[in-house]
Amino acid sequence: MTRNSNHPAPLREAMSRPVSRVENAYAALKSAIRNNELVPGHQGSEQEIALRLGMSRTPVHEALIRLQEEGLVQVLPKRGVIVTPLSPDDMREVYEVIIALEGAAAGLLAGLDKAQRLPAVWTLAEHETAMRAALAGDELDAWARADDDFHRSLLEHCGNRRMARLAMAIMDQSHRARMMTLRLRPRPDRSSREHQAIIAAIRRGDGDRAATLARQHRQRARDEIVPLLGSLGMKVL
């Protein structure tokens, strides 16, 4: 019997509700920041954000603390909250971390035994298929979602939860730049071919090759996106 089962049902429900509200606030705020609904540099009070979400301030405050730890917002005492702006130089640093962590994750995943590795390969292949289908229909937003799912699945299955959490947190910072430049970059046909090569290396259990391909894939994205941000004259995003 768990400890909570000793509490009356109404108390158990009361104990669980705040966690749910915090999670809901966290998910809603992260989505708004990732998709530039709350733009970089946006500043507001916790009360304003709570009203926007239709929530009380307590879960919003807890959610903002988590988002601050992930580098997405800054909580300013007596001045509210600001969505963290990033410069092109910041994005270069972000990509350097992603390149290192995702390359390591791909190598770890390829090194798992076959029983663990193959289900991950199937999941990655499903995301890659969704990406190709989205490109065939010229649905770039759907492609971006499937691409994000691919990279998150690679991290989730690598066997190192701490590495996955670190990499996903930093990926959230890069997501804004990816979405802002999505229709300014070349059509991402090459990205699908690179994903297929990463999947093939993981399927074979070739950790060195999988790590190299994953790093090269993210290096190319960095070399595409960061100069583009500079050419657009964007000092912050």
VOBA-1610 file (N, C-alpha, C; in pm, whole numbers, padded with zeros to 5 digits, always signed):
BEGIN
Met+00085-00118+00000Met+00000+00000+00000Met+00089+00124+00000Thr+00059+00220-00088Thr+00139+00341-00094Thr+00100+00435+00015Arg+00190+00532+00044Arg+00164+00626+00151Arg+00037+00707+00124Asn+00019+00750-00002Asn-00098+00833-00033Asn-00229+00760-00015Ser-00226+00628-00023Ser-00351+00553-00013Ser-00407+00561+00128Asn-00328+00606+00227Asn-00379+00621+00363Asn-00458+00749+00383His-00451+00840+00285His-00524+00966+00296His-00666+00949+00242Pro-00764+01022+00295Pro-00898+01020+00238Pro-00894+01063+00092Ala-00990+01015+00012Ala-00992+01043-00131Ala-00989+01192-00163Pro-01068+01278-00097Pro-01064+01421-00130Pro-00925+01480-00110Leu-00854+01436-00004Leu-00721+01488+00021Leu-00623+01439-00085Arg-00638+01313-00125Arg-00549+01261-00230Arg-00567+01342-00358Glu-00694+01375-00390Glu-00720+01454-00510Glu-00661+01593-00497Ala-00675+01653-00381Ala-00620+01787-00359Ala-00469+01786-00372Met-00406+01676-00325Met-00261+01667-00333Met-00213+01651-00477Ser-00294+01589-00561Ser-00251+01563-00698Ser-00280+01681-00791Arg-00382+01761-00760Arg-00421+01867-00852Arg-00312+01971-00876Pro-00241+02021-00774Pro-00138+02122-00801Pro-00031+02075-00898Val+00008+01946-00887Val+00108+01893-00978Val+00056+01901-01121Ser-00070+01865-01142Ser-00129+01870-01274Ser-00135+02013-01327Arg-00171+02107-01242Arg-00179+02246-01285Arg-00042+02300-01321Val+00059+02264-01244Val+00195+02308-01277Val+00238+02251-01411Glu+00213+02122-01432Glu+00250+02059-01558Glu+00179+02125-01675Asn+00049+02155-01657Asn-00027+02220-01764Asn+00029+02358-01794Ala+00060+02434-01688Ala+00115+02568-01707Ala+00252+02560-01776Tyr+00332+02465-01731Tyr+00465+02446-01789Tyr+00456+02412-01938Ala+00368+02317-01972Ala+00354+02275-02112Ala+00302+02389-02199Ala+00204+02464-02148Ala+00146+02573-02226Ala+00247+02685-02249Leu+00321+02720-02144Leu+00420+02826-02158Leu+00536+02784-02249Lys+00582+02661-02233Lys+00692+02615-02318Lys+00650+02615-02464Ser+00530+02568-02493Ser+00481+02568-02630Ser+00473+02709-02686Ala+00424+02804-02607Ala+00411+02942-02652Ala+00548+03003-02681Ile+00648+02968-02600Ile+00783+03021-02621Ile+00849+02954-02741Arg+00840+02822-02750Arg+00903+02749-02860Arg+00849+02793-02995Asn+00720+02822-03000Asn+00656+02857-03127Asn+00644+03007-03150Asn+00716+03085-03066Asn+00723+03230-03081Asn+00589+03301-03064Glu+00497+03237-02990Glu+00374+03307-02953Glu+00405+03408-02842Leu+00496+03371-02753Leu+00557+03465-02659Leu+00696+03493-02716Val+00712+03610-02776Val+00832+03636-02855Val+00951+03665-02764Pro+01073+03643-02814Pro+01193+03675-02736Pro+01190+03821-02691Gly+01222+03843-02566Gly+01220+03978-02511Gly+01086+04018-02452His+00983+03937-02474His+00851+03969-02417His+00862+03974-02265Gln+00807+04080-02206Gln+00813+04093-02061Gln+00673+04113-02006Gly+00642+04045-01900Gly+00511+04057-01837Gly+00517+04009-01693Ser+00410+04032-01622Ser+00403+03989-01483Ser+00351+03846-01475Glu+00376+03781-01362Glu+00321+03647-01342Glu+00169+03652-01346Gln+00111+03759-01293Gln-00035+03771-01293Gln-00089+03778-01435Glu-00019+03854-01520Glu-00062+03866-01660Glu-00058+03730-01729Ile+00050+03657-01706Ile+00063+03525-01768Ile-00043+03429-01713Ala-00068+03437-01583Ala-00171+03351-01522Ala-00307+03380-01582Leu-00340+03507-01602Leu-00468+03543-01663Leu-00476+03489-01806Arg-00366+03498-01877Arg-00363+03449-02015Arg-00392+03300-02021Leu-00340+03227-01921Leu-00359+03082-01917Leu-00488+03041-01846Gly-00553+03137-01780Gly-00673+03104-01703Gly-00640+03022-01581Met-00526+03054-01516Met-00480+02977-01400Met-00448+03073-01285Ser-00431+03015-01167Ser-00385+03095-01054Ser-00234+03116-01066Arg-00181+03209-00985Arg-00040+03242-00997Arg+00053+03132-00946Thr+00007+03051-00851Thr+00098+02953-00791Thr+00154+02853-00892Pro+00069+02783-00972Pro+00127+02690-01069Pro+00208+02762-01177Val+00166+02883-01213Val+00241+02959-01313Val+00380+02993-01260His+00387+03034-01134His+00517+03065-01074His+00608+02942-01076Glu+00553+02825-01037Glu+00634+02703-01036Glu+00681+02667-01177Ala+00593+02685-01275Ala+00629+02655-01414Ala+00739+02748-01463Leu+00731+02875-01426Leu+00832+02972-01469Leu+00968+02942-01408Ile+00970+02894-01285Ile+01098+02856-01223Ile+01162+02744-01303Arg+01083+02646-01345Arg+01137+02536-01427Arg+01189+02587-01561Leu+01113+02677-01623Leu+01154+02730-01753Leu+01279+02816-01741Gln+01295+02882-01628Gln+01417+02960-01605Gln+01538+02867-01596Glu+01521+02753-01529Glu+01631+02655-01519Glu+01672+02603-01657Glu+01577+02603-01751Glu+01604+02555-01887Glu+01652+02667-01979Gly+01661+02789-01925Gly+01714+02900-02004Gly+01613+02967-02096Leu+01484+02937-02080Leu+01383+02993-02170Leu+01325+03125-02120Val+01329+03149-01989Val+01281+03277-01934Val+01378+03323-01826Gln+01363+03449-01790Gln+01433+03504-01674Gln+01328+03564-01581Val+01328+03520-01457Val+01236+03576-01357Val+01310+03692-01290Leu+01255+03812-01306Leu+01320+03934-01257Leu+01247+03982-01132Pro+01311+03982-01016Pro+01244+04024-00893Pro+01180+04162-00907Lys+01051+04169-00878Lys+00972+04291-00881Lys+00956+04352-01020Arg+01004+04281-01123Arg+00993+04334-01260Arg+00925+04235-01354Gly+00880+04123-01300Gly+00809+04027-01382Gly+00898+03923-01446Val+00860+03881-01564Val+00927+03772-01634Val+00958+03817-01776Ile+01075+03779-01826Ile+01111+03811-01963Ile+01147+03682-02037Val+01095+03667-02160Val+01133+03554-02244Val+01276+03577-02289Thr+01363+03483-02260Thr+01506+03502-02283Thr+01536+03522-02431Pro+01594+03637-02466Pro+01637+03657-02605Pro+01772+03589-02628Leu+01795+03546-02750Leu+01922+03483-02786Leu+01980+03554-02907Ser+02110+03575-02906Ser+02177+03636-03020Ser+02226+03525-03114Pro+02266+03560-03237Pro+02327+03457-03324Pro+02447+03390-03259Asp+02526+03464-03181Asp+02639+03402-03110Asp+02589+03303-03005Asp+02479+03338-02935Asp+02420+03244-02841Asp+02378+03116-02913Met+02318+03133-03033Met+02272+03016-03108Met+02390+02929-03150Arg+02503+02992-03182Arg+02622+02913-03216Arg+02664+02827-03096Glu+02661+02886-02977Glu+02695+02810-02857Glu+02595+02697-02832Val+02466+02728-02850Val+02361+02628-02832Val+02387+02509-02925Tyr+02418+02538-03051Tyr+02441+02429-03146Tyr+02565+02349-03112Glu+02668+02413-03058Glu+02786+02337-03019Glu+02753+02232-02913Val+02663+02269-02820Val+02620+02173-02718Val+02537+02062-02781Ile+02444+02099-02868Ile+02360+01999-02934Ile+02444+01902-03016Ile+02541+01956-03090Ile+02628+01871-03173Ile+02698+01767-03087Ala+02753+01810-02973Ala+02827+01718-02887Ala+02734+01614-02825Leu+02621+01658-02768Leu+02533+01566-02697Leu+02460+01471-02791Glu+02414+01523-02904Glu+02338+01434-02992Glu+02429+01335-03063Gly+02551+01378-03093Gly+02647+01282-03149Gly+02675+01169-03051Ala+02695+01206-02924Ala+02719+01104-02821Ala+02598+01013-02805Ala+02478+01071-02809Ala+02356+00992-02793Ala+02339+00891-02906Ala+02367+00933-03030Ala+02356+00842-03143Ala+02455+00726-03128Gly+02577+00755-03081Gly+02674+00649-03060Gly+02631+00552-02952Leu+02575+00606-02843Leu+02526+00519-02735Leu+02412+00430-02782Leu+02319+00489-02857Leu+02204+00413-02906Leu+02249+00298-02996Ala+02343+00327-03085Ala+02394+00222-03174Ala+02465+00112-03096Gly+02517+00146-02979Gly+02590+00048-02899Gly+02503-00039-02811Leu+02374-00011-02803Leu+02284-00094-02724Leu+02266-00231-02790Asp+02225-00328-02710Asp+02203-00460-02770Asp+02085-00454-02866Lys+02078-00552-02953Lys+01982-00549-03063Lys+01839-00540-03014Ala+01806-00606-02904Ala+01669-00605-02852Ala+01626-00465-02810Gln+01719-00384-02762Gln+01689-00245-02725Gln+01697-00152-02845Arg+01789-00182-02934Arg+01818-00092-03045Arg+01710-00092-03152Leu+01658-00209-03186Leu+01566-00217-03300Leu+01434-00144-03277Pro+01371-00152-03158Pro+01249-00073-03139Pro+01275+00077-03157Ala+01391+00125-03115Ala+01425+00265-03135Ala+01441+00295-03284Val+01501+00203-03357Val+01518+00220-03501Val+01382+00231-03569Trp+01287+00146-03529Trp+01154+00152-03589Trp+01086+00286-03561Thr+01102+00335-03439Thr+01043+00465-03405Thr+01106+00576-03487Leu+01238+00576-03498Leu+01306+00678-03578Leu+01262+00670-03724Ala+01247+00548-03775Ala+01204+00531-03914Ala+01062+00584-03936Glu+00976+00567-03837Glu+00839+00621-03848Glu+00841+00773-03857His+00926+00837-03777His+00935+00983-03782His+00993+01028-03916Glu+01090+00953-03966Glu+01152+00989-04093Glu+01052+00974-04207Thr+00968+00871-04199Thr+00863+00853-04300Thr+00764+00970-04295Ala+00729+01013-04175Ala+00639+01128-04160Ala+00701+01254-04218Met+00832+01269-04202Met+00900+01385-04259Met+00891+01384-04411Arg+00916+01269-04471Arg+00910+01261-04618Arg+00769+01285-04669Ala+00670+01234-04597Ala+00530+01256-04638Ala+00495+01405-04629Ala+00543+01472-04525Ala+00515+01615-04511Ala+00581+01694-04623Leu+00705+01657-04658Leu+00773+01727-04767Leu+00701+01706-04901Ala+00652+01584-04921Ala+00580+01555-05046Ala+00457+01643-05061Gly+00397+01679-04947Gly+00279+01765-04951Gly+00311+01912-04928Asp+00440+01947-04928Asp+00483+02085-04903Asp+00428+02139-04771Glu+00424+02054-04670Glu+00374+02094-04538Glu+00495+02109-04444Leu+00555+02227-04448Leu+00680+02247-04374Leu+00660+02243-04223Asp+00547+02291-04175Asp+00524+02286-04031Asp+00514+02141-03984Ala+00446+02057-04061Ala+00437+01915-04027Ala+00575+01850-04035Trp+00654+01890-04135Trp+00791+01838-04145Trp+00870+01875-04021Ala+00858+02000-03976Ala+00934+02045-03858Ala+00895+01967-03733Arg+00765+01936-03720Arg+00720+01858-03603Arg+00779+01717-03608Ala+00777+01656-03726Ala+00831+01520-03739Ala+00982+01520-03718Asp+01048+01624-03766Asp+01193+01637-03746Asp+01225+01650-03597Asp+01148+01731-03526Asp+01167+01746-03382Asp+01144+01612-03311Asp+01040+01540-03353Asp+01011+01408-03295Asp+01127+01311-03317Phe+01188+01317-03436Phe+01301+01229-03467Phe+01415+01252-03369His+01453+01378-03352His+01569+01407-03267His+01540+01378-03120Arg+01418+01404-03077Arg+01383+01374-02938Arg+01380+01223-02914Ser+01332+01147-03012Ser+01330+01002-02997Ser+01471+00945-02991Leu+01561+01000-03071Leu+01700+00955-03067Leu+01757+00972-02927Leu+01728+01087-02866Leu+01778+01113-02731Leu+01708+01027-02627Glu+01577+01013-02638Glu+01500+00935-02540Glu+01546+00790-02534His+01592+00736-02646His+01627+00594-02653His+01775+00567-02635Cys+01855+00670-02609Cys+02001+00651-02609Cys+02051+00574-02487Gly+01967+00561-02383Gly+02008+00486-02265Gly+02072+00571-02156Asn+02082+00703-02178Asn+02139+00793-02078Asn+02038+00904-02053Arg+01960+00891-01946Arg+01851+00985-01920Arg+01900+01126-01891Arg+02013+01137-01823Arg+02065+01270-01792Arg+02109+01343-01918Met+02176+01271-02007Met+02216+01329-02134Met+02094+01374-02213Ala+01992+01289-02213Ala+01870+01322-02288Ala+01805+01448-02234Arg+01796+01461-02101Arg+01733+01579-02043Arg+01812+01706-02076Leu+01943+01699-02066Leu+02026+01815-02098Leu+02009+01856-02244Ala+02013+01758-02333Ala+02005+01788-02475Ala+01868+01843-02512Met+01761+01788-02456Met+01628+01837-02490Met+01605+01979-02440Ala+01660+02011-02323Ala+01646+02147-02271Ala+01714+02247-02363Ile+01833+02214-02412Ile+01904+02307-02500Ile+01839+02310-02638Met+01779+02199-02681Met+01707+02197-02809Met+01590+02293-02808Asp+01525+02309-02693Asp+01413+02402-02685Asp+01458+02544-02716Gln+01583+02577-02681Gln+01634+02710-02710Gln+01658+02727-02860Ser+01702+02622-02928Ser+01729+02633-03071Ser+01603+02628-03155His+01495+02576-03098His+01372+02553-03176His+01318+02684-03234Arg+01327+02792-03157Arg+01274+02919-03205Arg+01342+02963-03334Ala+01476+02951-03336Ala+01550+02991-03456Ala+01515+02901-03574Arg+01498+02773-03548Arg+01463+02680-03656Arg+01329+02716-03717Met+01231+02751-03632Met+01098+02784-03683Met+01097+02919-03754Met+01174+03014-03703Met+01178+03147-03765Met+01241+03143-03903Thr+01334+03050-03926Thr+01405+03043-04054Thr+01354+02930-04143Leu+01250+02861-04100Leu+01204+02740-04169Leu+01178+02764-04317Arg+01115+02877-04351Arg+01078+02905-04490Arg+01181+02991-04562Leu+01292+03019-04494Leu+01399+03097-04555Leu+01516+03009-04594Arg+01518+02886-04544Arg+01625+02792-04574Arg+01589+02708-04696Pro+01690+02642-04757Pro+01659+02551-04868Pro+01563+02442-04824Arg+01487+02389-04919Arg+01397+02278-04890Arg+01476+02164-04825Pro+01427+02107-04715Pro+01510+02013-04635Pro+01513+01869-04686Asp+01525+01851-04817Asp+01537+01715-04871Asp+01664+01646-04821Arg+01772+01723-04811Arg+01899+01667-04766Arg+01889+01615-04623Ser+01809+01684-04542Ser+01793+01642-04403Ser+01737+01501-04394Ser+01641+01469-04479Ser+01582+01335-04477Ser+01686+01229-04513Arg+01770+01258-04611Arg+01874+01162-04650Arg+01973+01141-04535Glu+02004+01248-04465Glu+02096+01236-04352Glu+02034+01155-04239His+01905+01175-04215His+01836+01097-04112His+01837+00948-04149Gln+01815+00917-04275Gln+01816+00778-04317Gln+01953+00714-04293Ala+02059+00790-04319Ala+02194+00737-04297Ala+02221+00714-04148Ile+02172+00803-04063Ile+02188+00786-03917Ile+02114+00660-03872Ile+01991+00643-03920Ile+01913+00524-03885Ile+01986+00397-03927Ala+02040+00397-04049Ala+02109+00277-04100Ala+02230+00243-04014Ala+02305+00345-03970Ala+02422+00319-03885Ala+02380+00265-03749Ile+02273+00318-03694Ile+02223+00268-03566Ile+02173+00124-03581Arg+02105+00097-03690Arg+02053-00039-03713Arg+02168-00140-03719Arg+02279-00101-03780Arg+02395-00190-03791Arg+02472-00202-03660Gly+02444-00113-03567Gly+02520-00113-03443Gly+02655-00046-03456Asp+02670+00041-03556Asp+02796+00110-03582Asp+02797+00242-03506Gly+02843+00239-03382Gly+02837+00357-03297Gly+02921+00473-03347Asp+03043+00445-03394Asp+03130+00552-03442Asp+03068+00624-03562Arg+03013+00545-03654Arg+02952+00605-03774Arg+02825+00683-03738Ala+02743+00628-03650Ala+02620+00697-03609Ala+02653+00829-03542Ala+02754+00830-03454Ala+02793+00953-03385Ala+02845+01057-03484Thr+02927+01013-03579Thr+02982+01107-03678Thr+02871+01167-03764Leu+02780+01083-03810Leu+02671+01132-03895Leu+02579+01228-03819Ala+02550+01197-03693Ala+02463+01284-03614Ala+02529+01420-03591Arg+02660+01418-03562Arg+02731+01546-03544Arg+02733+01626-03673Gln+02762+01560-03785Gln+02767+01630-03913Gln+02632+01690-03950His+02527+01617-03920His+02392+01664-03950His+02362+01793-03875Arg+02394+01797-03747Arg+02369+01917-03667Arg+02467+02029-03702Gln+02589+01994-03740Gln+02684+02097-03784Gln+02634+02168-03909Arg+02577+02091-04000Arg+02523+02153-04122Arg+02407+02246-04088Ala+02321+02204-03996Ala+02209+02290-03955Ala+02263+02420-03894Arg+02364+02409-03809Arg+02425+02528-03751Arg+02480+02620-03859Asp+02551+02561-03955Asp+02615+02642-04059Asp+02514+02703-04156Glu+02392+02652-04155Glu+02284+02708-04235Glu+02212+02819-04159Ile+02178+02791-04034Ile+02089+02879-03959Ile+02161+03000-03901Val+02277+02981-03839Val+02342+03093-03770Val+02381+03205-03866Pro+02446+03176-03981Pro+02475+03285-04075Pro+02348+03350-04130Leu+02243+03272-04148Leu+02118+03328-04197Leu+02062+03430-04099Leu+02068+03398-03971Leu+02022+03494-03869Leu+02102+03624-03877Gly+02233+03610-03898Gly+02317+03728-03911Gly+02283+03809-04036Ser+02258+03740-04147Ser+02228+03811-04272Ser+02094+03883-04265Leu+02004+03836-04177Leu+01875+03902-04159Leu+01887+04022-04066Gly+02008+04043-04013Gly+02028+04156-03923Gly+01967+04136-03786Met+01948+04012-03747Met+01884+03982-03620Met+01988+03981-03510Lys+01984+04082-03424Lys+02077+04088-03311Lys+02033+03998-03197Val+01901+03982-03183Val+01847+03889-03085Val+01726+03820-03145Leu+01692+03703-03091Leu+01572+03630-03134Leu+01520+03553-03014
//
